[in-house]
Amino acid sequence: MAELLVVGSVALDSIRTPFGEAADVLGGSATYFAYAASFFTQVRLVAVVGADFPGSHLDLLARRRVDLAGLQVSSGETFRWAGEYGYDLNEAKTVDTRLGVFADFRPALPSHFRTTPFLFLANIDPELQLDVLRKVERPKLIALDTMNFWIQGKREALQRVLAEVDAVVINDTEARMLAQEPNLIKAARAILGYGPKTVVVKRGEYGALMATDGRFFFAPAFPLESVFDPTGAGDTFAGGFMGCLARAGTMDEASFRRAIVYGSVMASFTVEDFSLSRLLRLEASEIEERYRGFREMMHFEH
Amino acid sequence: MAELLVVGSVALDSIRTPFGEAADVLGGSATYFAYAASFFTQVRLVAVVGADFPGSHLDLLARRRVDLAGLQVSSGETFRWAGEYGYDLNEAKTVDTRLGVFADFRPALPSHFRTTPFLFLANIDPELQLDVLRKVERPKLIALDTMNFWIQGKREALQRVLAEVDAVVINDTEARMLAQEPNLIKAARAILGYGPKTVVVKRGEYGALMATDGRFFFAPAFPLESVFDPTGAGDTFAGGFMGCLARAGTMDEASFRRAIVYGSVMASFTVEDFSLSRLLRLEASEIEERYRGFREMMHFEH
């Protein structure tokens, strides 16, 4: 079992879906990632919150043994995101974004974080992602996520960080945008050309695909009769994926495939309730049960 | 190896995609189905064409040993469909439909067709599908396809035929429409409640899923760098699916899963060119190669 470092956002989300709404609930890419990954390995978190951030939220992460030594508490307001979903839960509409203390976020790494073997650069400014890379000893595995905002506004910096990472975990729309290529298979290959050896494309209700040199692996999404709130599904996926790899400590194709399935398992729980609610009541046995479910759903004989 | 009967349309299609166009090319649900299935088993076809239908098209089917004794040639024009696709190849826009002799189509079954063990009722008026069922000895396996037009306009007849078939092969939009349920997993379960023991949902570039009592199987679409024309992909899928089952003659879960994968293999060839062009130059070895590709793309170890 190897340690896993995540740098990203901790936020307060306000969400409206056709099935209900929630105000100022715990969110953020690093939060979902860390909580999901904590089921697999020791997680270290670097992020910033404002003075208004409820201590009870930190307790939730601390109880999962997430090392919060890299969490800055700044005077000012915590990053807030408000979004809504229609019946097509694949796409969130951002209603409001208030960056607060996140606007001046500059990742600070406690010294014991600098030698973490697994690193996930969640969706933040690629300049900050580069900054983190300059502060750490080269990890065994580095993965990153990004979004349309950085692809459009900071492509040059993003290309530089892409050249230094091992894996990209990105959603399908952003993969197409990054590669400027509508065909997803071509887009994945194009992104491999930017540097990373592995591209993982998250496709929401259609699952995930992984492209490595000349090979593809496809996992469906777990069939759920009720998807309540997809917020955080992608970050939870990444947490399960990286957590599984860090736990195994191995980096062969078989390990990556198992990690894709564990990522899919973790994401399937997140969408069953608002915020981290479903993860908070998740048992390790449920993870294993759903993992076996994936085997059953994907298996066929010659 | 058991015989397989298909009742559906034989048409002349005019298609425009962002990558090219083709006028009055061979098309129709029964055509794609029969040609694909002919790689697996002996196919019998029931359809109607007009006096204008090129004999060379019939030769293509005859060369695949498709039994054309049930193909009526009526005075009048062959069914013509004109459609176009944007860059999102998942959805065809119908530009023009001229039913011609298809408007008065009444399936006539040669006597040796009446005892065919495998039957596929392609997308035609559910009244005609019921009419076929009254004319045959109960096959070992009956499957049907349908479309929005019949779901909206002939729901009552459609429900009656659904109660008599073993399997439904339908696309995702139509599954949701048929069940009046946006969640696809719930929709599949609802359709199982209408009578069939198996529901196969075609999801275009996202592959296919099969729902049986309490179990799901998911297959991705084959990763293609260039999708040229999706017309006929669904019918080709159904042809590979039913052809594989008829060849095996077995109807257990494992056989159905293999059939889903062979259906996906066949569909992946169809979309690589206009009309049946890619199928016409298809070798059996290519089918097996792509089937092995599916195993490789879906396999993971515990």
Interface residues (C-beta under 8 A of the other chain):
Chain A: Y87 P182 N183 L184 I185 K186 R189 R203 E205 Y206 G207 L209 R215 F216 F217 F218 A219 P220 P223 L224 E225 S226 V227 A254 R257 R258 I260 V261 R295 E296 M297 M298 H299 F300 E301 H302
Chain B: Y87 P182 N183 L184 I185 K186 R189 R203 E205 Y206 G207 L209 R215 F216 F217 F218 A219 P220 P223 L224 E225 S226 V227 A254 R257 R258 I260 V261 R295 E296 M297 M298 H299 F300 E301 H302
